[in-house]
C-alpha cells in the first residue's frame, strides 16, 4: 500500500458533482486490414496489456475518521467485464459523431468503490476504424505518467504482469491509523524547512519581478479577467478534436525562433481572441493560462501526479499574429523563470497539508459558487506522446488524443498531444461554454494558419493523411 501524495489528494478532493477529475485518452485504431476483427479479439489482446499496468489495479482505501489522505490497495486482477465496455458511434461514423460520444462518456464521474478507470471500444466508425476511449481518474496519473502508461501498453511485447500479493492485515483500522501517524510525524518535521523554502522562493520571485519592471501587455498575476469561459461549471461535457502536422508546427517554431510550446500557446491565444470577440464582443485584456509542468519527467514513472503550474499571459488583446507570438514567448520565459525561482516542488509540497476532512466540502462549495477561475482562465496542456506508431490486436493506432478535466470556474480545457507525425488537439468544455465545441478547434486551426501566413510560410495547412476527416463547427 502507498499513500496519495499531496497533488494526488488535490485531484481527488477537488472532484465535485459538477467538476469531474478524470482524463481521457483516445486512440483511433485502423483495423481495416485485420481479418475477422471483433470486440472479443480486442478483449483477448487487451487483457494482458491492461493487467501489466499496475495502476489499473489500484483501489482507494480511506483512512478511518479521514485522519490522512487515502492509500492505494493493489488488487491482484482486473474485472474486465466491468472496466472494458462496448460502445457505438452514431452514423455516419465520422469525427463529429465520435467526439459527441466522447463528450457523453466524459459527462459522468467514475465509481470510487472500484479502480478508477473505464475503457470503451467504440465501433461504427467509417473506413474500418474503431476508437479506444480510456477514461482514467487524474488521481492515478498526470500527463507524463499517462503518456508513459500508453507507451508501455503499445509496446510490441506484451508485458508480464506482476500480480500483487496484498497482505489483508495492512488494511486493518489499527494499521491504517499507525501508518497515518507516521506520515503525519514526517510532515510535521518537514514543515519548518518548507516554510523557509517558500519564503525564500517568494522573495526571489518578488525581487526579480521588480528588476524586470512592468510589462503592460502581460496579464497581472492572479488576476484573470472575467470571460465567457469563466462561470459556474455544469456537469455536462462536450468534446472536439482536430489534427495538425507536427512537422509544420516545428517548422513554424524554428522560423520564428520560438519553442513548440510557444507556438501552441500563441495559437491558443489567437483562437481565444476569435471566440472572445464572438461571445463577449471584446478581447481587450490578456488572459491567464494554467500550463501544467512536470516535476518528474522520468520515462519510467507510470503513476501519480508530480506536476505544478506555470501561469503565462495569453495576449488575446493583440490583433497581429506575430506580435502575439512575441508576447507569448516573453510571457512563457517570465513564467518559467518565476517557476524556477519559487522552486518547482514548493507548491506541490504544500498540497500534502490539505485537510482530508475539510477539503472535499470546501471544493464542493467552490464549484457551486465560483463564477471565475481564481488564478487562471483555462488550462492548456502540451504533452509529448509516443514517437512510434502503436499496434493493438493487429491494428495500427492512426491517431491519439488526450484531454484533462475542466476545473472550477473555467469551462474549457485545451490539450495538445504529439503522436508520431501529428499534433493532436483536443478541446473539452462544459455544455454552457460554446454552442459547438468544434468552434474552438476551427479557431485553433485558423489561428495557426494566420501565424504561418504572417511569418511568410504557406498558410494552407497540410492534410494529416493518417487522420480522420475534420469536423467543422455547425453554425
Backbone torsions as a table, in degrees:
resi	resn	phi	psi	omega
1	UNK	NA	147.3	176.3
2	UNK	-143.1	149.1	-175.7
3	UNK	-78.3	144.7	167.9
4	UNK	-62.9	137.5	171.4
5	UNK	-78.0	178.7	-174.1
6	UNK	-63.0	-40.3	-179.3
7	UNK	-72.2	-37.7	172.4
8	UNK	-53.8	-49.4	-177.6
9	UNK	-60.9	-39.3	177.7
10	UNK	-60.7	-42.6	179.1
11	UNK	-61.3	-31.7	-179.8
12	UNK	-80.2	-48.6	-174.4
13	UNK	-69.3	-29.3	-175.7
14	UNK	-81.0	-2.7	175.9
15	UNK	-76.5	133.9	-179.6
16	UNK	-135.8	173.5	175.8
17	UNK	-58.5	-23.3	-179.9
18	UNK	-96.0	-30.0	-174.3
19	UNK	-113.6	102.6	-179.6
20	UNK	-89.9	128.2	-173.4
21	UNK	-100.7	34.3	172.4
22	UNK	-95.0	158.2	173.5
23	UNK	-110.9	165.6	-178.9
24	UNK	-128.7	134.5	169.6
25	UNK	-120.9	127.7	-176.2
26	UNK	-124.1	120.9	175.8
27	UNK	-111.6	129.6	175.3
28	UNK	-93.7	115.5	-173.3
29	UNK	-105.4	118.7	177.6
30	UNK	-86.4	109.2	-179.1
31	UNK	-113.0	19.7	-176.5
32	UNK	-63.2	-25.0	-180.0
33	UNK	-105.0	15.0	179.7
34	UNK	-99.2	111.4	-179.3
35	UNK	-62.9	133.2	173.5
36	UNK	57.3	36.5	176.8
37	UNK	-59.7	142.8	176.4
38	UNK	-152.8	162.9	175.6
39	UNK	-58.9	-40.0	-179.3
40	UNK	-63.3	-38.0	176.7
41	UNK	-63.2	-45.8	179.2
42	UNK	-60.2	-44.4	-178.8
43	UNK	-58.1	-42.8	-178.6
44	UNK	-65.3	-40.7	180.0
45	UNK	-73.0	-37.8	-174.2
46	UNK	-73.1	-33.1	-172.1
47	UNK	-54.7	-53.1	-179.5
48	UNK	-65.8	-29.8	178.5
49	UNK	-69.0	-43.1	178.4
50	UNK	-67.1	-40.3	179.6
51	UNK	-64.3	-29.6	179.7
52	UNK	-72.8	-10.6	176.8
53	UNK	-97.8	101.8	-173.2
54	UNK	-56.5	-34.2	-176.5
55	UNK	-59.6	-28.3	-178.4
56	UNK	-76.5	-5.0	174.4
57	UNK	-103.7	-1.7	-178.7
58	UNK	-73.0	140.5	176.6
59	UNK	-134.9	139.9	-177.6
60	UNK	-70.5	139.9	172.0
61	UNK	-123.8	117.0	179.0
62	UNK	-76.8	149.1	178.1
63	UNK	-88.8	135.4	178.9
64	UNK	-51.9	137.1	179.0
65	UNK	63.0	12.3	-178.6
66	UNK	53.1	44.7	-178.1
67	UNK	-80.3	-8.2	176.6
68	UNK	-160.6	173.4	176.4
69	UNK	-62.3	150.6	178.1
70	UNK	-60.8	169.0	177.1
71	UNK	-120.6	163.2	176.0
72	UNK	-97.2	132.1	171.6
73	UNK	-110.7	128.6	-177.0
74	UNK	-95.4	116.4	176.7
75	UNK	-75.4	154.6	179.8
76	UNK	-79.8	-16.1	-174.1
77	UNK	-145.3	174.4	178.6
78	UNK	-116.1	133.8	173.9
79	UNK	-84.1	86.6	-172.9
80	UNK	-65.6	-30.6	178.9
81	UNK	-62.7	-31.1	178.2
82	UNK	-84.5	-47.4	-168.7
83	UNK	-80.5	-32.6	-177.2
84	UNK	-100.5	118.4	-170.6
85	UNK	-125.7	153.2	179.3
86	UNK	-101.7	137.4	178.9
87	UNK	-137.3	169.5	-179.3
88	UNK	-137.1	133.7	176.9
89	UNK	-84.0	137.6	179.7
90	UNK	-66.2	150.7	174.9
91	UNK	-61.4	148.2	4.9
92	UNK	-87.7	11.3	174.4
93	UNK	80.2	35.4	178.0
94	UNK	-97.4	-169.8	-178.2
95	UNK	-61.3	-42.9	-178.6
96	UNK	-61.2	-44.0	-178.1
97	UNK	-66.7	-37.2	176.4
98	UNK	-66.6	-45.2	179.0
99	UNK	-59.9	-38.6	177.3
100	UNK	-61.0	-43.9	179.2
101	UNK	-63.1	-41.9	-179.8
102	UNK	-63.8	-38.4	175.9
103	UNK	-59.4	-40.8	177.8
104	UNK	-64.3	-43.5	179.6
105	UNK	-63.8	-36.4	-179.5
106	UNK	-72.2	-13.2	-171.7
107	UNK	-84.6	-3.8	-179.0
108	UNK	-120.4	142.1	-180.0
109	UNK	-76.6	163.0	176.2
110	UNK	-83.7	152.2	-179.4
111	UNK	-81.3	115.3	-175.1
112	UNK	-74.2	-8.8	177.7
113	UNK	-81.3	-2.8	179.8
114	UNK	-127.3	166.0	170.1
115	UNK	-51.6	138.9	-162.9
116	UNK	-88.9	66.0	174.4
117	UNK	-160.2	156.7	172.4
118	UNK	-140.8	150.1	175.7
119	UNK	-130.9	130.6	-179.1
120	UNK	-114.4	133.6	171.7
121	UNK	-103.2	107.3	-174.0
122	UNK	-96.4	114.4	-179.9
123	UNK	-100.4	170.5	179.4
124	UNK	96.4	4.2	175.9
125	UNK	-73.2	152.6	179.0
126	UNK	-71.8	160.5	171.2
127	UNK	61.5	37.2	172.4
128	UNK	66.7	36.7	179.0
129	UNK	-114.6	154.5	166.4
130	UNK	-130.8	158.2	178.9
131	UNK	-114.3	134.1	175.5
132	UNK	-103.8	114.4	-175.1
133	UNK	-111.1	108.8	-177.1
134	UNK	-102.7	116.6	-178.5
135	UNK	-109.8	114.4	-173.6
136	UNK	-135.9	138.7	-177.6
137	UNK	-69.1	140.6	-179.5
138	UNK	-60.6	-24.3	179.5
139	UNK	-62.8	-25.2	-180.0
140	UNK	-78.3	-38.3	-172.5
141	UNK	-162.1	140.7	172.2
142	UNK	-88.7	-170.3	-174.8
143	UNK	-61.7	-43.2	-179.2
144	UNK	-66.4	-47.1	179.7
145	UNK	-63.0	-38.1	177.8
146	UNK	-64.2	-42.2	178.6
147	UNK	-63.2	-39.4	178.5
148	UNK	-67.2	-39.7	176.3
149	UNK	-59.5	-46.4	-177.7
150	UNK	-63.0	-44.5	179.6
151	UNK	-60.7	-40.2	179.8
152	UNK	-67.5	-41.4	-179.8
153	UNK	-65.7	-25.9	-177.1
154	UNK	-94.2	1.9	178.0
155	UNK	-61.2	149.5	-179.3
156	UNK	-62.5	-38.5	179.4
157	UNK	-84.6	129.7	176.7
158	UNK	-69.3	126.0	-177.9
159	UNK	-64.7	147.1	174.5
160	UNK	-89.0	113.3	-175.6
161	UNK	-69.0	139.1	171.9
162	UNK	-99.0	102.8	-175.0
163	UNK	-74.9	135.4	-178.6
164	UNK	-71.8	138.5	170.6
165	UNK	-112.4	87.4	-172.7
166	UNK	-84.1	139.1	178.8
167	UNK	-91.4	111.0	-178.7
168	UNK	-57.1	-24.1	-179.7
169	UNK	-63.6	-23.6	-179.8
170	UNK	-71.5	-14.6	-177.8
171	UNK	-97.9	4.9	178.3
172	UNK	-68.8	155.1	179.3
173	UNK	-55.7	-43.5	-177.5
174	UNK	-62.4	-44.3	-178.7
175	UNK	-68.3	-39.7	178.3
176	UNK	-63.3	-41.8	179.1
177	UNK	-69.2	-37.1	178.5
178	UNK	-63.6	-44.9	178.3
179	UNK	-64.0	-39.1	178.5
180	UNK	-62.4	-41.8	179.0
181	UNK	-61.8	-43.1	178.7
182	UNK	-61.7	-44.3	-178.6
183	UNK	-66.9	-38.2	177.1
184	UNK	-63.9	-39.6	178.7
185	UNK	-61.4	-39.7	177.1
186	UNK	-63.8	-42.6	179.5
187	UNK	-63.7	-39.1	179.2
188	UNK	-64.6	-42.8	178.7
189	UNK	-64.3	-32.9	-177.0
190	UNK	-77.2	-22.3	-169.7
191	UNK	-59.7	-48.3	-179.2
192	UNK	-57.6	-40.8	179.6
193	UNK	-67.1	-38.2	179.4
194	UNK	-65.1	-40.7	177.1
195	UNK	-59.6	-44.4	179.8
196	UNK	-65.1	-43.0	179.3
197	UNK	-62.6	-40.1	-179.4
198	UNK	-66.3	-45.8	-180.0
199	UNK	-61.5	-43.3	179.7
200	UNK	-65.6	-40.6	179.8
201	UNK	-64.7	-45.3	179.2
202	UNK	-61.8	-40.0	179.0
203	UNK	-62.8	-41.4	179.1
204	UNK	-64.3	-42.9	-179.8
205	UNK	-63.0	-44.7	-178.4
206	UNK	-65.6	-40.5	179.4
207	UNK	-62.4	-45.6	-178.1
208	UNK	-67.6	-35.7	178.5
209	UNK	-62.6	-39.7	177.3
210	UNK	-64.9	-38.7	179.3
211	UNK	-65.4	-37.0	-178.7
212	UNK	-71.2	-34.1	-174.5
213	UNK	81.2	178.5	-176.1
214	UNK	-82.8	136.5	172.8
215	UNK	-111.3	100.9	-172.1
216	UNK	-63.5	-21.6	-179.5
217	UNK	-89.7	1.3	177.0
218	UNK	-106.1	148.2	-179.3
219	UNK	-67.8	147.6	173.0
220	UNK	-73.2	141.7	-179.6
221	UNK	-58.9	140.6	173.2
222	UNK	61.0	26.9	179.4
223	UNK	-135.9	63.7	180.0
224	UNK	-69.1	134.3	178.2
225	UNK	-70.8	156.5	177.4
226	UNK	-76.4	130.2	-179.9
227	UNK	-139.4	176.1	178.3
228	UNK	-62.9	-22.7	179.1
229	UNK	-70.1	-30.3	-168.3
230	UNK	-99.7	114.7	-177.3
231	UNK	-167.3	175.1	172.9
232	UNK	-65.8	120.1	-172.7
233	UNK	-75.2	139.1	177.4
234	UNK	-93.2	162.5	-177.1
235	UNK	-73.1	-25.4	-177.4
236	UNK	-71.3	149.2	-179.3
237	UNK	-126.6	147.5	173.5
238	UNK	-129.1	149.4	-169.7
239	UNK	-139.9	146.7	177.9
240	UNK	-149.5	147.7	-179.7
241	UNK	-133.8	158.1	173.0
242	UNK	-162.8	141.7	177.3
243	UNK	-99.2	148.0	169.1
244	UNK	-120.7	158.4	172.9
245	UNK	-74.9	119.8	179.1
246	UNK	-61.7	-36.5	179.5
247	UNK	-61.7	-40.3	179.9
248	UNK	-68.1	-36.5	178.8
249	UNK	-67.0	-44.2	177.9
250	UNK	-63.4	-41.6	178.5
251	UNK	-59.9	-41.2	-179.5
252	UNK	-65.0	-42.9	178.5
253	UNK	-62.2	-44.9	179.5
254	UNK	-62.8	-43.7	-177.9
255	UNK	-61.0	-37.2	-177.2
256	UNK	-94.6	-4.5	178.3
257	UNK	71.4	33.5	179.2
258	UNK	-128.7	170.8	-178.0
259	UNK	-81.8	165.0	175.1
260	UNK	-60.0	-39.7	179.1
261	UNK	-64.0	-36.5	176.1
262	UNK	-62.2	-40.6	179.2
263	UNK	-63.8	-43.0	179.2
264	UNK	-59.8	-48.2	-177.2
265	UNK	-68.6	-38.5	178.0
266	UNK	-66.6	-36.7	175.5
267	UNK	-63.3	-43.4	177.4
268	UNK	-62.7	-39.0	179.2
269	UNK	-61.5	-44.0	178.6
270	UNK	-64.4	-40.8	178.8
271	UNK	-65.5	-43.1	179.7
272	UNK	-65.7	-34.1	175.3
273	UNK	-59.4	-46.9	178.3
274	UNK	-57.4	-46.3	-177.0
275	UNK	-70.5	-36.6	177.1
276	UNK	-63.5	-43.2	178.5
277	UNK	-63.6	-34.6	-178.9
278	UNK	-73.9	-43.7	-171.9
279	UNK	-96.6	-33.9	-179.3
280	UNK	-104.1	-14.3	-178.6
281	UNK	77.4	4.9	179.3
282	UNK	-160.5	156.2	174.2
283	UNK	-145.0	71.5	-168.6
284	UNK	-108.7	7.0	179.8
285	UNK	-145.8	140.3	179.3
286	UNK	-64.7	146.3	175.9
287	UNK	-93.0	171.7	174.8
288	UNK	-119.5	126.2	177.6
289	UNK	-100.0	141.1	168.8
290	UNK	-95.7	114.0	-175.9
291	UNK	-113.4	109.5	179.2
292	UNK	-62.3	137.8	179.2
293	UNK	-129.0	125.3	-177.9
294	UNK	-72.4	139.0	172.3
295	UNK	-100.4	-2.0	175.9
296	UNK	-148.7	85.2	-175.9
297	UNK	-84.0	19.8	-177.5
298	UNK	-56.6	134.5	177.8
299	UNK	-71.1	-9.0	-179.5
300	UNK	-94.3	-7.6	-177.2
301	UNK	-81.6	122.4	-175.0
302	UNK	-113.4	-8.0	-177.0
303	UNK	-140.7	166.8	170.8
304	UNK	84.8	169.2	179.8
305	UNK	-117.8	112.8	177.8
306	UNK	-129.8	76.2	-178.9
307	UNK	-151.2	163.4	170.5
308	UNK	-137.8	-171.7	-176.7
309	UNK	-117.1	138.8	157.5
310	UNK	-94.4	152.6	179.8
311	UNK	-131.9	74.4	179.6
312	UNK	-75.2	156.7	174.6
313	UNK	-77.6	142.7	174.9
314	UNK	-112.0	116.5	-173.2
315	UNK	-80.2	63.6	-179.0
316	UNK	-69.6	-15.4	-178.1
317	UNK	-84.5	-1.5	-177.0
318	UNK	-101.8	125.7	-177.1
319	UNK	-79.9	-32.3	-174.6
320	UNK	-78.1	122.2	-176.7
321	UNK	-59.7	-40.3	-177.9
322	UNK	-70.6	-34.5	176.0
323	UNK	-68.1	-34.5	175.1
324	UNK	-62.4	-41.6	177.9
325	UNK	-62.1	-45.1	-178.6
326	UNK	-61.5	-46.8	-178.6
327	UNK	-68.3	-34.5	176.9
328	UNK	-64.3	-45.5	178.9
329	UNK	-61.6	-40.3	177.2
330	UNK	-63.3	-47.8	-178.9
331	UNK	-62.2	-38.4	-180.0
332	UNK	-67.5	-41.0	177.8
333	UNK	-61.3	-43.4	179.7
334	UNK	-64.9	-43.5	-179.6
335	UNK	-63.5	-41.3	177.7
336	UNK	-63.5	-43.6	-179.7
337	UNK	-62.9	-44.8	178.8
338	UNK	-63.8	-37.8	178.2
339	UNK	-60.4	-44.1	-180.0
340	UNK	-71.7	-38.0	-179.5
341	UNK	-66.4	-39.7	177.7
342	UNK	-66.7	-36.5	-175.1
343	UNK	109.8	113.7	-172.7
344	UNK	-58.2	-26.3	-175.5
345	UNK	-101.4	2.4	-176.0
346	UNK	-65.7	-53.9	-178.2
347	UNK	-64.1	-44.7	175.5
348	UNK	-57.7	-35.6	-179.9
349	UNK	-63.6	-37.0	-180.0
350	UNK	-67.3	-25.4	-179.3
351	UNK	-63.5	-23.4	178.8
352	UNK	-64.5	-18.3	-176.9
353	UNK	-94.7	6.9	174.9
354	UNK	-59.5	131.9	-180.0
355	UNK	-78.1	114.8	-175.4
356	UNK	-60.4	-29.6	-177.7
357	UNK	-78.4	-24.2	-173.9
358	UNK	-108.0	-31.4	-172.4
359	UNK	-59.0	-46.7	-178.4
360	UNK	-59.9	-40.1	179.1
361	UNK	-64.4	-41.5	178.9
362	UNK	-60.3	-45.8	-178.3
363	UNK	-68.3	-33.8	176.8
364	UNK	-63.4	-43.0	177.9
365	UNK	-63.6	-42.6	178.3
366	UNK	-58.7	-46.5	-174.8
367	UNK	-60.9	-30.4	-177.1
368	UNK	-91.1	-8.8	-175.7
369	UNK	-118.9	-27.9	-171.1
370	UNK	-77.1	117.0	178.7
371	UNK	-93.7	-1.0	-177.5
372	UNK	-149.5	148.4	173.3
373	UNK	-63.9	139.8	-176.0
374	UNK	-69.7	-39.2	-175.6
375	UNK	-128.2	-10.3	-178.1
376	UNK	-150.9	158.5	179.9
377	UNK	-84.7	-36.6	-179.4
378	UNK	-161.8	166.8	176.7
379	UNK	-99.5	135.1	174.6
380	UNK	-130.9	118.4	-178.0
381	UNK	-114.5	148.8	177.0
382	UNK	-136.9	108.9	-173.8
383	UNK	-121.5	135.7	176.1
384	UNK	-82.8	117.3	178.9
385	UNK	-95.8	-169.3	-177.3
386	UNK	-59.3	141.6	179.7
387	UNK	-90.2	-21.3	-179.2
388	UNK	-107.4	147.3	-179.8
389	UNK	-62.0	138.1	178.2
390	UNK	-91.8	155.9	180.0
391	UNK	-133.5	135.5	175.6
392	UNK	-140.4	132.0	176.2
393	UNK	54.1	31.1	-179.9
394	UNK	85.2	-10.7	178.1
395	UNK	-91.0	161.5	-179.5
396	UNK	-105.3	131.7	174.8
397	UNK	-76.0	107.9	-175.5
398	UNK	-85.9	-25.0	179.0
399	UNK	-147.8	149.8	172.4
400	UNK	-135.5	131.5	176.7
401	UNK	-123.6	154.5	-179.1
402	UNK	-147.3	147.0	174.8
403	UNK	-153.3	144.9	175.1
404	UNK	-94.4	-176.5	-175.6
405	UNK	-80.2	158.4	163.5
406	UNK	-79.9	152.3	-174.4
407	UNK	-120.0	170.3	-177.6
408	UNK	-54.0	128.7	176.9
409	UNK	80.8	2.9	-177.3
410	UNK	-141.4	116.4	-174.4
411	UNK	-93.3	22.1	-178.6
412	UNK	-147.5	139.5	171.0
413	UNK	-132.6	127.7	175.1
414	UNK	-111.2	123.5	178.5
415	UNK	-125.8	131.8	178.9
416	UNK	-115.5	130.2	-172.7
417	UNK	-132.6	119.9	-179.8
418	UNK	-87.5	139.4	-179.6
419	UNK	-148.2	116.6	-178.8
420	UNK	52.8	-106.4	-176.7
421	UNK	-107.4	15.3	-174.7
422	UNK	-118.4	151.9	165.6
423	UNK	-115.0	105.9	-170.7
424	UNK	-93.0	120.8	-178.0
425	UNK	-98.9	130.4	173.7
426	UNK	-126.5	140.0	176.3
427	UNK	-127.9	123.1	174.8
428	UNK	-114.4	130.4	176.5
429	UNK	-131.2	167.8	165.6
430	UNK	-81.9	-178.9	-174.9
431	UNK	-90.1	14.5	175.4
432	UNK	-106.7	-20.5	-164.6
433	UNK	-76.5	-47.6	-177.4
434	UNK	-127.1	152.4	172.8
435	UNK	-66.3	-34.5	-179.7
436	UNK	-149.0	123.1	-177.3
437	UNK	-62.6	-21.3	178.0
438	UNK	-71.2	-11.2	168.4
439	UNK	-58.5	-38.2	-178.3
440	UNK	-71.2	-44.0	179.2
441	UNK	-67.4	-38.1	174.6
442	UNK	-58.7	-45.8	-178.2
443	UNK	-65.0	-35.0	178.3
444	UNK	-66.9	-43.2	177.9
445	UNK	-64.2	-42.3	179.3
446	UNK	-64.5	-40.2	-179.9
447	UNK	-63.8	-43.0	178.9
448	UNK	-64.6	-41.0	177.6
449	UNK	-62.2	-39.1	178.5
450	UNK	-62.2	-41.6	178.9
451	UNK	-62.4	-44.2	-179.5
452	UNK	-64.4	-42.3	178.5
453	UNK	-61.3	-45.8	-178.4
454	UNK	-64.7	-27.6	180.0
455	UNK	-86.1	-1.3	-179.4
456	UNK	84.1	15.9	177.0
457	UNK	-99.5	160.3	178.5
458	UNK	-58.1	128.8	-176.8
459	UNK	-86.3	-16.2	177.8
460	UNK	-78.9	115.5	-173.1
461	UNK	-73.7	143.3	179.1
462	UNK	-67.2	141.9	173.5
463	UNK	-77.9	131.2	176.5
464	UNK	-83.4	102.7	-168.1
465	UNK	-61.1	-33.5	-175.9
466	UNK	-81.1	-7.6	-173.8
467	UNK	-94.5	156.7	173.8
468	UNK	-64.9	154.7	177.3
469	UNK	-57.9	148.8	-179.9
470	UNK	-64.9	157.4	173.8
471	UNK	-117.4	111.8	179.4
472	UNK	-80.7	153.9	178.1
473	UNK	-65.0	144.2	174.2
474	UNK	-89.5	129.7	-176.3
475	UNK	-114.4	NA	NA
